[in-house]
Amino acid sequence: MKLEIRKVAVLGAGTMGARIAAHLANAGLPCFLLDMAPAEILPAEAKHGLTLESPEVRNRLARGGLDAAMKARPTAFFTPETSRLITIGNFDDNLAWCRQADWIIEAVAENLEIKQKLLARVEAHRRPGAIVTTNTSGLSVARIAERQSTEFQQHWAGAHFFNPPRYLKLVELIRGPLTKPEVATALEEFCDRRLGKGVVSAKDTPNFIANRIGTFSFLTALRRMAELGMSIEEADACTGPAIGRPKSATFRTADIVGLDVLASVVRNLHENAASDESREMFRLPEAVVKITERGWLGEKSGRGFYQRVKKEGDAEILALNLNSLEYHPVQKARFGSIETGRAIGDTRERLRALVTPAMRGGGDKASQFLWGCISDTCLYAARRIPEIADNIVDVDHAMRWGFGWELGPFEVWDALGVEAMAKALERDGSALPSLVTTLLGSGAGAFYEPGSGASEGTTQYFDLASGSRKALPEPPGIIVLKSLHERDRVVELNSGASLVDLGDGVVCCEFHTKMNVIGEDIAAMIHAGLRLLAENFEAMVIANQATNFSVGANLMLLLLTAQDEEWDEIEMAVRRFQELNMAIKRSPRPVVVAPQGLALGGGCEIMLHAPRVHAAAEAYIGLVETGVGLIPAGGGTKEMLIRANERAATKNDLDLSHALAAVFETMAMAKVSTSAEEARELGFLRAADAVSMNRDRLVADAKETALAMVRAGYHAPAPAPVRVLGEPLIALAKLALHQKLRGGYISEFDALVARKLASVLAGGSLSAPQFVSEEYVLDLEREAFVSLCGERKTQERIAHTLQTGKPLRN
């Protein structure tokens, strides 16, 4: 019988439990969130006449956890309304609710006895067949449930989420000794498809995979920086984006995690990893022990390795000196190797440039530090196979998905060259792990290699158990565009985009410019794809698998053209983009746009014209042109006007006025959605548009959406008139802008741009409401756009954005 998960109970409303519940709600799952009933009443509660028996008091901890998740930054919920799927309660009064749950998630304190006692109570209420998991970050999964019945243990496992659960992809799945295969399979499929997670299979060893490797990496950085006399700012400058890791690097990450949590993980590893040859590494340096004793625990306490202080109204970041334990203003780290590396776009190439000098016995302090940290961590990871995982793939995935590393440790081995690293390590006196000697002894030169012959388009990884290569498994329902390129499925190609045959009569237009900026190459490829729909294909998907779908048009080209006062050229370029988007909209065969990450400006306008959108849950969509002193002119203003008409409850002017007021605010304020669901609320997505929780599945899901439209007998929408309100809407907009100007919320130039936008949404200076054509609105867009390009302040805004990546309010 297939195990289905329709309702979940989360036990423990702390940071992790509440945020896991939030992400379950994001996935549309009703969820119970329970915690302890307080033993004492608070003075504020007593003041309001409450007692220990009052529900508000008894559910205080669960309510506090939910409130904290609601206020979390970055946001834990897709939209505030999502939280309505969570019902709060307490262990004493509401544990029986577990009987309704298909999945019960234990997320209480990292204490074996506390967890075991709670599970004993849960078993009295849990119905047979319900799955129970622990979110422990390092305790033995087997020991936590060892006192429970056989049937309980058969449905028991570890499912370790990483914080914040909405944004970090990793879930470590740890089977217990009696866990049924179908239970593990159900959890893996559910976390993948419904929650959008990347699941790795971890052994039941201390702190599993990611925290085991990540903690070792952190402690190695502490040791190496002490040896070289480096500051934490210098260490973070080396261990962030320079080597393909998050901006939070080493010490800022520790502050985010919490130094108390870090100390607990280190202590757990030292106590329980008795056979680890590096066990003595798992001790916090005395300086770190001292700051934790002082209560300097990172962000949660306001200070840790860094401290944010207010100075003359502005925030200043201070850094800790680990010798004096005093804070000082952050000093910018200056290393020649790091500065040179900034110009190298490819992470693997940049890593080689940074580390190779030290591998050869030279290099500056940053190079030597990085070689020490990277070599120690890569050696440690290689020694942990097969202790913590059966294969290198799960280790690399765990570090990429759980810690945000661009390259896992075995991918780093390959980037630096396994043989070259091995020789350098031996020169340094390090013994090579059996995994590395077996790999080199087999004649292979890398942990990962592309398949050949019948395996072309696949990736092969080195398997220690067999001493040979195995194909990297490709889960069903996932399309990898890079793999299709390698399999000669490219139909047409230019420098900015390609057409890829997805099979089953669906072609994909894939962007591949920097940040997927839209230019003539992308436009030409979309037009080519639309022509192919009439000849060889049934449907088209517009998608890519970069970090961002598209950040919009080429602002640098626009600025240069405006500075040269080539107004006809700008007008023609805008017209061509409008025609492209209208061709997408009027295509006789279905087109599905699949945005992920940022879909801004022109990228959003392409999406708005598609008859159907299938977005990633983490799609950040917006028409941001006002931020650079422009208005959306690729049909984006027109489409938002049309959507306002759709949202108006009736055809009366008041309903449309209300709908347009929301659209005007969204566009004038350059709002960007924080999720696909918020994009739906803002009007960028329609009710029929779909969302994929797992962005790895987005292209395949969009393809299925396109095929469903084909099967349903798709017909392009017929041209329809658009209702506009004319001068009455312009008057309302001017009044709203006047109030914002008086309040100091916007500048005079903001108001000028917004008035141009309002005029287009109103259909121009028409004396009364009436119907106009889409082409009429497009003409208004172009006129407003070109006129704004001639404004000096618009050009200043564009230049500032190109230089800093931030908007200018002039």
N, C-alpha and C positions, 0 to 999 in steps of 0.2 A: 504494500500500500504506500502511495506517495505521501510524504510528509509535507503538509502545507502550513504556512505561517501567515495567519490573518490578524492576530492580536498578540501583543507582547507586554510582559511585565518587567520593569526594571527595578531592582531592589538596591536602593542606595541612591540618594539625590545629591551626592557631592559633585565636584567638578566634572568627573567623567560620566557618572550615571545620568545626570541631568542632560548633558550634551549628547549622550547616546540616545536618550529618549527624544531629544529634539530632532536628531537626524532620522530616527524611525518615523517621527511625525512628518518630516520632510518627504519621506517616501510614501506618505498617505496611510500609515498604519496607526490605528487606535492603540494607545499605550497607557499602562498604569505606571505611575512613578511613586514608589513608596520609600519611606525612611522611618526612623525611630519616632516614637511619641515622646516628647520632652518630659523629663522628670520634675522640672521646676518651671514656674511661671515667671515671665519677665515683668518688670515694673510697669512697662507701657501696656501690657496686656491686662494686668490687674487694674490699672487706672481706668480701662474701658469696661470694667465689670466682667471680664472673662475669667474662667477657671480652667483647671487642668482637664476638665471634661469637655470644654468647648472645642468644637471641630477646628476652629481657627488656630487654637493652641496645639491640639494633637497633631495637626498636619503642618505645623510651623516649619519643620526642617525640609519637608518635601516642597512646600511653597517657596521657601527661601532658595532652594536649588533651582526651581523652575524660574523664579524671578531673576536669578543670576544668569541663567542661560538666555533669558529674554534680553538682558542688558549687555551680554557678552559682545566684545569686539575682537576679531571680526564676528559678524552675526552668526549665531548658531542655527537660527531658523531661516528658511527661504523667505517667508513673510510672517509678520506678527500673528496673522490669523491661523497659521499652521499650528500654533501652540494649543489651539482648542481641541486637538486630538489627544491631548495628554490629560489624564485624570489623576489627581494627587490623592495620597492616602498615607496610612502609617502601618507599621508591622503588627501592632496590637489589634487594631480594628479591622484591617482590610486585607490581611494576608490571604484570606479565602478567595480574593479576586484572582489569585494565581490559577484557580481552577478553570478560569475562562481563557487563560493564555496558552498559545501554542509554543511560545518561546519565553522562557524565564531567564533574565540576565542578572546574575549576582554582581554587584559593583560596590560592595561595602569596603571598609578599611582593609589594608593589606596586613591582616592578622589572621593566622590560620585558625585559631580557636573561634574567633568571631564568625568567620565564614562557615565553619563546620556547624556551629550552633544554629545559624540562620538556615542552613540547608536542611537540618533536622526538622525545623518548623515548617519549611516549605514542603517537605515530602508528605506531611499530613494533609496538604491541600491540593497539591499538584495532581492532575489527572494522568493516568497511564498514557504513555506515548508522547507527552509534552517534552520538548527539548529544554534542557537546563545548561547554561554555560556560565563560566566565571570570566570576569574581565581582569583577573589578576595580571600584573605586569611581570611577575617573576616567581611566585610561589608554585609549588608542585601541584599540578592539576589533579594528579592521581590522589595525593594525600588529602586535598580539600574534600573530596567526595568518598574517601575510603570507608566511612561509617554508614554510607547509604546502601539501600537495597540494590540487588543485582539489576533489576529493571530500571531503577534510577540511573545507575552507572552506565547502562547500555545507551541511555539518551543524554549522556553527560559529556562535555568537552570544554576546553578553553577557547574562547573567542576574544582575543585581546585587541581592542580598538586603540588607535593612537589619537592623542589630543592635539588639535580639536577634531573630533570625529567627522564633522562635515567636510573638512578640507583635506585631511591626511588620508590617503587612500588605503593604507595598510590595515589588514586584519590578519593576525597570526592565529591559525587554527591548530590547536593542540589536542590530539586525541588522548582519551584516557585508556587504561588497559582493557576496558570492556566496551568502549564506544562502538556502536554498530556502524558499519560502512555507510549504510543509507542515511544515518544521522549526519555524519561528516559531509556526505555529498549534498544533503539538503541545505546545510548551513553554508557550504561553499557557494552553491548556486544562488541561494537567496542573497547572501552578502554581495555577490558579484552583480546579479541582474537587478535586484530591487534596491540595494543600498549603494551601488556604484563602487564597490570596494575591490581592491586587489588582494586576493587571499593567498597566503603562503602556508605550507605545511611545516610546522615547527616541532621539534622534539620536546619532550617534557623535561627540559634542562633549565638550570637557573637563568631567569630573565630571557629565555627563549633565544630569538635570533637578533632582532634589531637592537634591543637594549644591551645585549651582551657585547655586540661589536661596537655600538655607538658609545657605550660607557668606556670601553677600552680606548677608543679613539680620543675621547675627551681627556682621560687621564694621561694618555701619551702626549697630547698637546701641552698639558700642564708641566710634565716632566721635561719635555724638549725645550720649552720656552725658558724654563728655569736654568737649564744648562747653557743656553745661549744669551741669557740676560735680557730677554724680551719682555715688553709690556703686554697687557691683554689687548690693547688696541692694535699692536703690531701683529699679535697672533691672529686676531680676528680679520685683519686686512689680508692675511695669507690664506685663511681657511674658509672664506666665503665664496662669492662668485668667481674669484680668481681661479678656483679649482672646480667650479661647477657645483658649489653648494649654496644653500640659502644665504641671504644677506645677513641673517642673524648669526652666521658663522658658528664659532665655538661657545664663547662666553655669553653672548646675547641669547643664544638658544638655551643655555643653562639657566639664565634668569627667567626665561619664559616657562620652562619646565618646572622650575622651583628647586632651590638648592637642598631643601629638605627631602624632596622626592629623589633627587640625585644621590644624596647621602644614603637614603634607604636602599636604593638599587646597588650602590657600591658595597654596602654592608652585607646585603643578601648574597652578592656574588662571592665575597670573601668567605662567608660562613658556609656556603653550600657548594661552591665549585672546587671541592677539595682536590680533584684530580687535574685541575687546570695548571699547566706548567707556569702560567703567568699569574697565579693566584695572588702573589704578594704585590702585584701592580694594583690590585683592587683595594687600595687604602687612600683616603683623601689626604692630601698634604695638610700639614698643621695649620697653614694660613686659612684654608677653606673650612677646616673644622672650627676655627675661631670665629669666622664670620657667621657661620650657621648658629653657633652658640649665642652670638649677639642678636640673633633674630633677623639677620640680613639674608632673606631667603629668595631675593629676586623680585620680580614684578609684584607678587602678591603682598610683599611687605614694603614696597617702595624703593628698596635698594638691595643690591646684590653685588655682582661684578660691576654693574653700572648703576648710576643713580640719576634720576631726572629731577632737577630743582628749578623753581621759578626764580627768575632774576630780572627785575625791572619789567615785569609783565610778560617776559618771554621765557620759554623753557630752555634750560641748558643741560646738556648731558655731561655727567662726570664719570670718570673711570677710576677703579680701585687700584691702588698700588699694593701688590701682594706682599711686599716686604714691610712697608710701614703701616699697612691697613688704613691708609688715608685716601680720600678721594681728591681728584684733581681734574681740571677741564680736559676733555678728550683731546689727545694730541694726534694729529694726522700722521699715519705711518707712511714713511717714504722709503721704498725699496726699488732700485732700478729694475730688477727682474719683474716685479709686479706691474710697474708702470709700462714696461715694454710689452708685457703679456696682454694688456688691455686692448691692444690693436689686433690681437689674434682672435677671430670669431669662433673657431672650432675648439671646443673644450679639450678634446684629446690632443690636438696640436698645441694648444696653450699649455696644457699640463706637461707635455714633453719639453717645451721650451723652458718652463720654470724649474723642472726637477733634474733634467739630464746633466746640467753642469755639476750639481752636487753628487750625482751618481758616479761622476768621473773624478770626484775628489776636489772639485772647485766650487764656484758659485758664491753668491752673496749670502748674507745671514738668512734671508727669506727662503732661498733655494735650499740651504742646508736644513732649515727648520722643516720645510715641507717634505724633503726626502726622508728625514727622520720619522715624521708623523705618518706619512703614507706607507713607507716600507714596513714600519712596525705593525700598522693596522692590516696591511695586505698579508703579511706573514701570519698574524693572529687569525685572520679569517680563514686562511688556507689550512691552519692547524685544527680548526673547529669542524671540518668536514671529515667524517659524517656524524660527529657528536651532536651538533645542534640542528642539522638539516641533512637530508639525503643527497642534495645536489647543490651545485654552485648557483643555479638559477634562483632558487628561493632566497638565498643570501643576498644576491644582488637586488632582487625585487624588494626585499625587506628594507634595505638601506635606501633605495630610491623612493619607495612609497611611504616609508615611516619617518625618514629623516630628511627627505627632499634632496638627496644627493643625485646629481645628474648621472653619475657613474658609480655603480657598485664596486666593491673591492676587486672582484675578478675582472671586471671591465677595465679597471685601472691597471691591473697586471698587463692586460692586452694593450692598453694605450701606451704604456711605457716599454712594452716588449718583454715577454716572460723571460726569454733567455738573457736579455740585457740586464733585467732586474736581478735574475738569479746570480749572474756573475758579480754584479755590484754588491749584493748581499754577502756572498761568500768572501769577497775582498774585505768586507766590514766585519767578518767573523761570525756571521749568522748561519745557523744550520737551516737547510731547506726542508720544508714539510714534505711528507711522502706524496701529497697531491701534486706538488710541483715537480718532484723528481720523476714520478710516474708519467706525468704529462710529457716532460722533455724526453724521457726514455722511450716513449711511444713514437717519437719522431714528429709529434705535433708542435706547432710553434705558438699556439694561442688557445685560450680557454673556449673562445667562440670563433667559429669560422662559417662562412656562407656555404650552403649546400651546393652541390654540383650535380650535373646529369639529371636524373629523375627527381633529385631533391632540390633543384634550382629554385631560388626564391624563398627557401627556408633557411633557418639558422641552426647550426649544429653546435652542441656544447659538449665539453669533455666530462665524462662520467667516471668517477674514481672507482666505483664498485666493479664495473666491467673493464675499465682501462681502455675504453674506446669512446667514440662519439655517438651521441644520440640526438635525434631531431628535437628541437625545442617545440613542445606541444602547442598547437594553435587551437584555443578553445572554439567550439562551434559558435557561430553568430558574430564573429569578429572579422572584419576586413582590414588588412594592413596595406595601405596604398603603396608603400615602399616595396613591399613584396610583389605587388602586381607590376610595378615598374621592372623589377628584376625578371619577371616571367614574360616579358614582351607583350604586356597587355595595354601598352600606351598606343592610342589611336593617332594622336597628334600632339605636338609639343612645340613650345617656344620658350623664351627666357623667363617669362613671368607666370606661365600656367601650362597645364597639360590636360588632355582628355584621356581618361582611363576607362577601359571596358570592365565594368563590375560584374558582367555576366547577366544572364536572364533578360537581355534587352535593355539594360540600364547603363548609361554612360555617366561618368563623373568628371566634372570640371574642377580640377585641383589647382589652387593658387600656390605659388612658391616664390614670391618676392620677399624681400626683407619686411617683416611684420605684416606681410601680405597686403602691402600698400597697393591700391588699385591704379593701374595705368593702362596704356593702350594695349599691352600684351595680354592682360587679363580680359579686357573687353573683347579683343579679337578672338580669344579662345572661347568665351561664352557664346559669341555669335556663331563660331564654328560648331559648337556643340548643339546649338539650336537648329542649325541647318541639318546636322546629322539625325536629329529627331525625325525629320521628314523622310529619311532614307534608310537608316540601318537600326535605329533604336526606338524603343517605346517610351522611354522616360529619361530624365536627366536629374542628377543630384549635383548640387554645387557645394563642395565641402573640401576640407583639407585636415591634416592631422598635426598641424603646428600648434604652438601654445595658444595663438590667437587666430580667430577666423579672418579678421581684417580690421586694421585701425583706420581705414578710410582712404581718402585720395592722397595724391602726392602733393603735400603742402609746399615743399621746396620749389617744385616746378611752378605751382600756382603763384608763389611769391615773386619769383623771378619774372614771370610773365606780367604780373600786375605792376611791378616796378618799371618794366619796359613800356607800360601803358598799352599793351596789346589787347585791347578790350574785345575786338572781334574774335581774336583767337580764344579768349576765355569763354565768350558767348558760345562759340562753336563747340568747344570741349564740353561745356555743360549740356548743350543740346544733344551731343552724341551720347553722353552718359544717360540722359533722360530716355533717349531712344533705345538704348540697351535695356534699361529696366522695363520699359514698356514692352519690349520684345519678350522678355521673361514672362511678364504678366499675360500677354496675349498668345503665348505659345499654344498651338492646338494640342500639344501633348504635355503631360504634367512635368513640372519642374519643382523639385524639393530642395530648399536651402537648409543646410545643417550647420549652424554656428556653434562655436565653442569658445571659451575665453572671451576676449574683447571682440565685439562686433559694433564698431563705432562709425559714425558719419556715413560715408559711402558704403561701407560694409553693411551697415544697418539698412540702407536704402535698397541694396540688392535684395536683402532678406524680406523687406516690406512688400516688394513686388511679386514675390513668389506665391503661387496659388496655395502652397502648403509649406510650413516650416517644421523641421524636426530638430529641436535644439538640445544641446547638452544642458543638464541641470545647472551647471556652473557656467552660464552664459551671461556676460555682462554687456548689455545692449543699450545703445543710446544714440540720439542725434545730438552731437556735441558742438555743432558748428558755431553756435553763438559764443562759445568760449574763445574762438579766434575771430570774432567780429563778423561772422557770416550767418547765413541761414541755410538749411538743407535745400538743395536745388536739384538733386538727382531724382526728384519725384517724392522725396521723403515728406515734405510739407503737405503735398497733395494726398499722399496715402494716409497721413495722420488725420487730415480733414475728412477723408472718406470713413475712417474708423470712428471718428466722432459722430458722423451721421449714423453709423451702424449702432453705436452705443446709445444714441438718443432714443428714449423709450417711445416717443411718438414723433410725428412730423411737425409738432408745434415749435415755435422759435425759442421758447424758454428752455425746453429740454436740450435742444441743440446748443444753445448758449452755454448751458451748464457743462455739457460734454466738451465743447470747445475750450472752455475756461481751463479744464484739467489738461487738455492737450497743449494749450498755449503755455501753461506753467511748466509742463514737462520739457518742452522744447526750449523755451526762453531761459530756463535755469540749467539747460544742458544735463538733465538728469540721466544717470546711467543705472540700469537695474543691477541689483546685487545678486540676482538669481534669475533663472528663466521664469519662475513663477511670478516674481515681481515684475518681470518684463510683460507678462500677461496683464497684470494690473495696470501697468502704465500704457497699455495699448499696443506695444510692439509685437506681441503675439496674440493670435485670435484663439477662441475657444477650441477650434478644431485642430490647432497646432499641437504637436506632440513633444514630449520631453524624455530624454534618456538619462537615467541616473549615472550610468557608466559611460564616460566619453569614449572609451575604447570600442564600444559597440555602436557609436553614433553613426558611422558611415553605413554599416550594415542595417541598422534600424531605419535610417533615411531611405535606403534602397527598398526595404520592405514597405515603407509608407508610399513610395512612388509606385511600386507594383500593385498595391491595393487600390490606388487611384486609377491605374490602367484597368484593373479588373472591374472596377465600378463604372467603367465607361466614361472617363473624364471628358469634359468639354470646357474649353476656355470660357471665362466669364465674358458676357457681351458688354460692350461699352455702355455705361449708364451715366446719366447726368448727376452732378454733385450739387447738393444744396448749400448755399452760402448765405451769410447774414448781412454782408455789406457794412455800411457806415455804423449801424447800431453796435456791431461787435467791436469795430475800431474805437468807438467812443468808450465802451466798457474797458477795453485794454488800456487806453490812455489814462483813464481814471485810476486803474490799478497801478500803473507805472508811476503816476504822479505820487501816489501814496508811498510807494517803495523809495522813490527819490527823496521825498521829504524825510523818510525814516533813515536815510543813509544806507539802505540795503543794496542799492545799485548805483552805478555811475551814470552820468549824462550819456555816455556812449553806449552803455548797456541798454539804456532806454531807447536810443535811436535804433539800435539793431532790433530790439523787441518790437518797436513800432513797425518796422519793415516786415517782420514775421507776422504780426497781427494783420497787416494789410493783405498779405497773401492768404492767410486763413479766412479772412473775411470775403475774399473774392474781389479785392480792390475797393475802390470808392463808389460802390453801388448804393443807390439811395434806399433800396429796400431789399429784403431777402428774395432770392430767386435761384434757379437752377443754371449751372454752367457746365461746360464740358471739362474733361480732365486736361485736354490740351490747353484750354484757357488758363487753368491754374498753373500748368507747367510754364507757360509764357510769363506769368507773374513771378514765379520762382526765379527764372533766369534773369529777369530785369532787376529784381532785388539783389540777387547774388552779384551780378556784374557791377552794380552801383556801389555795393559795399566793398568790393575789391579795390575801388578807387579811393577809399577812405584811408588817410594816413594811419589812423589808430588801428584799423584792421590789419594793415601791413605790419605795424609794430607788434600786434598780438601774435600774428603768425610767426614772425621772426623770434619772438620770445619763447613761444612754444617749441619751435625747432631747436633752440639753443638749450632750453632747460627742461623740456618735457612737462612744463607746468603752465597753467593759464595766466595771462596778464590782465589785471583789472585796471584799465586806463580810462 
